[in-house]
Amino acid sequence: MLNRLTRFWRDSSRMSREQKSSRVARLIQLEPGGTARWTPRDYAALAREGFVKNAVAHRAVKLVAENVAALTFLVYQDGEERDAHPLAALLKTPNPRQDGAALLEALTAHLLISGNGYLELVSLDGAPREIFALRPDRMRVVPGPDGWAQAYDYTVAGRTVRFEQAGAPPPVLHLVLFNPLDDHYGLGALEAAAVAVDIHNAAARWNKALLDNAARPSGALVYAGQDGAILAEDQYERLKRELESSYQGAANAGRPLLLEGGLDWKAMSLTPKDMDFLEAKNSAAREIALAFGVPPMLLGIPGDNTYANFQEANRAFWRHTVLPLGSRIGSALSQWLAPAFGEGVTLVVDTDRVDALSDDRAALWERVTAAPFLTVNEKRAMVGFGRIEGGDVV
């Protein structure tokens, strides 16, 4: 083991290292084999079994993350919208490797998988210049004397970078989803759906086994010999070889059998127990969608649908999942970067650009327009517009 490690570090020292502005970029990109500290479950195992191997969990994470990344944030300074603001420019191009959508997608995916999201701020002469998303399984909270995070350690392959949180703004933003059992680390949706993911993956492996055996429990060969005779050993082995080579597998599905010598084919179908197992897979898929806040209809999961149509399900998804999470991320970014851009800076989601909410927006405009007791400026304020001269009249 020592010789292999020695050769590894000798060879790795000869490789050219990529230079980045981020402090953690000087670490080699190797995944440590430890367990995630925010939960007894292993982060890598959850990500592998859930996001990598499970189509339902993968699509749920992508659906939420991509829609949060598609949100447009408006910058307000002391209650007034600012079209051109340094914070808006920073969020549009947070670093040379990513645009704003890619950064938000990575941050949201980390939150859903681990319950924790970390952003690193790179400043030059006290001015924020770049923002990077950091892997949550590589980060560890260092509590201070008061119990709050005093610093963060980012570890890769045994090498650690410490981020002291004494600055204003601090170099690391830690977003946490509520966890009733931990003071520092959050609880991700994938953790809550872990049991359902295991059931769904087991059902998928069971279906794969059926495909490998002619796509269904096809039937049984019954030997009806005279006077209770049974097949000889060589006959039995020859029959097994013929079945495996000529009749098993998806490529041979439906191929007719050639029977001789008292052999009879008895077809079998799925038993009620098998059918219950398939329904258990669909039930597990619905539980996964529930944990991520995605209506099952949007994921194509069969079963009872609680929404009248796809449009209603999509509106509920935006109202109950995407917008609350996006607003929370915007509020966290505002509070984190306020010392650098001014205490009166806030980030607000521009809901007028969300196509899924167009019907709600049209209904609001109709109600406001038909209100005879509101002034023009009051109506403009209700739909998100500023005041105008002479607008304080009914």
N, C-alpha and C positions, 0 to 999 in steps of 0.2 A: 504493500500500500504506500509506504514512504517513497519508494522509487518512482511509482506512478505519479504521485503528487509532485515530486521533484521535477520530473520530466514535464509535467503539465505547466508548472510555473515558469520553467526555463523556456518552453516553447511560447507561452503566452507573452513573455516579456519581449519577444522578438517581433510580435505583431504590432502594426501601427495602430495607435489609439485615436479614436475620433474625438476632436475637440469641440466642446459645446460651451455655451455661456452658463448653463446650469451647474451648480456645484456638484450635484450627484452624478453628472455626466462623466466625471473622471473615473467612476467605478466601472469595472468590466461588467458586461450585461450577462450575468449568470444568476439563475434563480436559486436561492438558498433552500435547503431541505427541511427547515424547521416548520413548526406549526404556527398558524396565525394566533396572535396574542389576544385578539378581541373576542375570541370564542373558543370553546373546547374543540370545535370542528376544524379540520385542516382547510385553509383557504384554497390551496391548489387543488385538493380533491373536490371541493365544492364547485370550483370553476370548471374542472375537467368533466365531472359527472353531470353538472347542470348546464353550463353555457356551451361546452364543447360537444358533449355527446347527446344532449336532449334537445330535440328540435323545438318543443313547446317553450321551454325555458329560454332557449336561445332567441327565439322570435319575440318573446315577451320583453326581454332585456333590450333587444334592438329596437322594438317598436317604441318603447318609452324613451330610450336614450336618443334615438334619431329625431323624435318629435320635440323633445326638450332642446336639442341642439338647433332645431329649426326656428326656435323662438327668436323674436327681435326684442332687444332691450332698449328702452328709451332712458336717456340720462336727464335727470332733473337736478337743478341747482337752486336751492332755496325755494322749491315749489314751482319753478319755471323750467319748461323743457328747453334743453340746449341741443341744437342740431349738430354743432361741431364742438366736441369736447374731447380732451385727451384720454379720458377713461373709455369713451366709445371707440377711439382709435386703437387703444390697447386691447380691448376685447375683440376687435375685428381681426387683428393680427397679433396674437399673444406671444408667439415665438417664431423663429425662422422655419421651424419644421411643421407647424400646424396653423390652421386658421381657427377662428373662433368656434365654428361648428364642431370641428374635430376635438378641440379641447373640452367643450361642454359634453360631447358624446362620451368621451373617455371618463370624465368626472362622474356623469350620471351612471354609467355602467359600473364603475367602482362602487358607487353608493348602493346600487341594487344587488350586487353580488356579495359585497362584504359589509355593507352598512356604514362604511367609512370612505371619505373622499379627501384627498390631500392635494393642495396646490402650493407650489413654490413660487415666491416672488423674487425676481432678480432686479435689483436697483443699481443705478449708476449716479453717483453724486446726490444721493437722496431721492432721485426721481425714479419711479417704477418704469422698467423698460420691457421686461418679459415675464410671462407666467407659464409654468410647466405643471402638468399633472403627474403625480408620483404614485407608484404602485402601493396599495394599502398593506399588502402582506410583508413589505420590506420596512415598514415604518413602525416605530415603537414610541409610546408616550413616556416621557420622563417627568413624573409628578414632582411638584415643588413642595415646600413646607406647608403650604395652605391647601394642598390636595389638587390644585389645578395644574395644567400642563406647564411646566417650566421650560421644557425643551423637547425636541423630537430627534430620535436617532434613525437614520436611514442606512440600512445595512445590506450589502451585496457581497457574497462570497467572503464573508469574514471581515470586510473593510467597512467602516462606519463613518458617516458624516453627521455631525450634530448641528441642529438648528436651534440656537437660543432664541427664545420668544420675547426678549427684552426690548426689541426695537419697536418703532412706530412708523409704518405698520410692521407687524412681526413677519418674518420670512415665510412662515407656513400657515396656511388656512386649513383647519381640520373641520370638515362637515360631517356630522354624525346623525344617523337615523336613530330614533329613540330605542333604547335598550333598557328594560327594567332591571336587568341583572348585572349591569356593568356601569361603572362611573365614568369611564374614559372612551370606550369603544362602542360602536353602534351595532345594530342587528339588521342584517340585510334581508331582503325579500327572499333570496335564494335559500337562506338559512331556515326561514319559516316553511319553505316549500320542499325541504330536503327529503322528507319521508315520501311525499308524493312523487318527487323526481326519481327516487329509488324504485318505487312501484312501477312507474312508467317505463323506466329503463329495463327492469326485469321483464315486463310484458313485451317490450320490443325484442329482447333476446329470445323470448319464447316464440314469438312470431318468426324470427329468423330461423330458429330450429325447425319450425314447420316447413319453411321454404326449402331448407336443406333436405327435408324428407318428402319430396314431391308435393310441396306446397300445402299439404293437409294430411291428417291421419287417414291415409287412403283406404286401408282395409287389411285383411289378413288372408293368408293362404292356408287352407284347411286340407289336410291329407286324409282321405277316406280310404284306407287300405282294407283289404279283405281280412276278416277275423281279427281285427284290432291291430294289424301290422303297422309298424312305424317305419319311417325313412331310415335307411342305413346312414352311417356316418359320412361316407364319401358322397352319397346323394344329397345329404343335408348341406354339406359344405359347398357342393357345386351349385345348389339352388341359391344359397346366400351370395355367392360370387356373381351369379347372373343377375340377381336382383340389384345388387350394389352397382354393377357396371352398366346395366342396360335400362334400369327402371327408376333408380333414385335420382333426385336432383331436379331443379327447376327445368333444365333443358330436356328432361325426359318425361315431364308431366303430361299425362294424357296418353302416353304410349300404351297400346294394348298388350296384354300378357298372352303368351303362348303356353297353355297348360297341357299337361300330359300325366298319365299314370295315376289317376285318382285325385289329382289336385283340384281344389275348388276355391274360387275367389269370393270372399265375403266383404262387401263394401262397408265402410264405417264412416260416420259423419261426426261433427263436433257434438260432444255431449253437453248437457245443460251446464255442467261445471266449467267446461271450456268456454262456453258463451259468457258465463259470469266473469271469467278471467278477462275476456276482451272488454266487457263493460267496466271492469275495474280499471283498465288502462284509460278509458275515456273519462272516468270519474277522477282519476289522478291528474289527467290533463286539465280538467276544470279547476281542480284545487290549485294547480300551478298558476293558472291564469288569475285566479282569485288573489293569490298572494302578491302578484305583481300589479294588481289593480287594472287588469286588461279584460274587457268583456270577452267571454269565450267566442262569441260570434266573430270578432275581429281576427281570431286565430284559426278559424275554420274547425273548431272542435264540435263534434256532434253532440246533441243533447237538447235539453230544455233551454230555450232562449227567452230571457226576460225583457227583451226590447222588441218593439214592433218591427223595426227594420235596421238595416246596417247604419243608416244615417243617425238614428237615435243612439245606437250603441257607440258610434264614433263621437257624438257630442258628449255623452256621459264620460267617455274615456278622457277627453280633453278637460272637461270640467272637474272631474274628481281625481285625476292622476297627473296629467301633464302640467296643467296650470299651477296647482299647488306646489309641485316639486320645482318647477321653473321659478316661481315667485320666491320660494325659500332660498334657492341658489342665488338669485339676484339680491335678496336682502343680505345674505351672508357676504357676498362680494362687496356690497356697499359699505357694510360695517367694517370689513377688513381693510379696504382701500381708502376709507374716509380720511385718515390722517394725512395721506399723500395728496388727495384731490379736494379736500375741504369737507368740513363736518356736514354741510348741507347737501351733499351729493347722495342721490338715491338712484337705483336701477328699477325700472318698472316694465313689466311685460306688456308689449303692444298687442293687445287682444284684437285690434281692428284688422290685423294682418293674418288672423287665424281663419281659414276658410270654413272650418268645421263649425264655427260660431256665427256664421253669416246670418242665419235665421234669427238667432237671439238678438243680434245687433239690429236687424231690420225691425224686429218687434219693439225694441227699446226706442228707436227713432220714431216709430209710429206713435207710441204712447207719449213721448215727450212733445212731439209736434201737436198732438191733440189736446194738450193740457192748457186750458185758457188762463189759468191763474199764475203761470210762471212767466217771468220776464225773459227777454231774449238771452241775456247773459246767464241766467239760471239754467235755461235749456242747453246752452252751449257748454256750461260746466258739467251737466249731467252726461253729455256724450263725449266729454274729453277735450273740448276746445277752450281756448282762452277768451278773455273778455274783449269786447269791442266798444268803441266810442258810441254813446247813445243807446247802449243795449239794456239799460236798466228800466225798461218800459215793458208793459204787458203787450 
